[in-house]
């Protein structure tokens, strides 16, 4: 039994926002202390290289393959693999694969408003 006011959340009922070149995000959890976002990235899309002063992040691939560059080191993450990105770590997520990328990014505290371009 769930507590009053709590309900299952998914991309079908979460707050949606478009970003980048054809990418989508859904706020699965959005509190002052924690952010969990499901994101969709089409083939060839990429975010810009940046870092966060405060946010500690964890990227987790649901389907597809992510290229995640952190401090100049390239990581190729397959479905059901993740990578932690500490604050002050320059990073960039790209979809260099031939398939759509679906992933989650967990940020503590939330990373919106805490992004500095490199």
N, C-alpha and C positions, 0 to 999 in steps of 0.2 A: 504494500500500500504506500502511495506517495503522500508527502505532506501537502496541505492545501497550498495552491498557487504554483506547485511544481508540476511540470509536464515534460514528456519526451521532446527533444529538439533535434531537428535535422535541417538540411539545406532547403527542404520544402516549406518550413515554417519559420526559419530564422531570418533576422534582418540581413538583407542582401545589399552589396555595393559593388559596382564595377570599378576596376582599376587597370592601369597599364594599357596595353594594346590587346583588348579582347579578353582580359582576365576577369574572374569573378571571385568575390569573397562572401562568406556567410558567417555572422557572429553567432557562434554556438554558445559561448559564455562571454559576457561583457560586464565586468564589475570593475571598481576602482583598483582592485588588487590583482585581477587575473583576466586574461583574454585568451580564448580558444577560438580560432577561426579556421573554417574549412575553405580551401581555395582551389580554383580550377584555372589551369594555365594551358592555353592552346600550344600546339607545336610551334617552335621558333620564338616563343615569348620569353621575356626576361625582365626581372626587376633591375633597378639601378644599383650599383655598388654603394653601400651605405653601412653605417653602424649605429648602435643605440647607446646612449650614455648610461641609462639605467636598466633597460629591459634585458632580461635573460630569456633566451628563446630556445624552443625545441621544435624542429621541423620533422614531420613524420609523413612518409609517402604512403598513401592509400592505394593508388594505382598509377602505373606509368613509371617513368624514370626521371629523377631530378638530378641536375648538376648543381651542386652547392659549393661555391668557392668561399673559403674562409681563410683570411690572412694569406691569400695567394695559393693556398692548397686546394686542389680540385677533388671533390668527393662525388662519386656517382652513387646515388641512393636508389635502390630498387623498392618495389612494393613491400611494405611491412618493415622498412628500415627507417631509422631516424638519426638525427645528429643535433647535438646541443651547440648553441652559439652563445658564448658569454657576452656580457656588456663590453663595449669598446672594441669589438671584433669586426673589422670590415668584412662584409659578406655580400654575396649576390646569388640569387636562385635563378636558374635558367632551365628551360625545357628544350634540350638539344636532341630529344628523341623523335621518333616518327609517330608518337601517340600522345594524346592528351594526358596531362599530368593532374592528378587530384591528390591533395595533401592537406595536412593540418599544420598550423603554427600556433604554439602555445607561448604566451609571453607573460612574464611576471616581473615587474608590473606591466600593464599594457604598453605596447610600443607606439601607438598612435600619438603623434606630437613629440616623439623622442627619436626621430630619424634624422641623421646628419649625413648628407651626401659626401662621398669621397671624391 
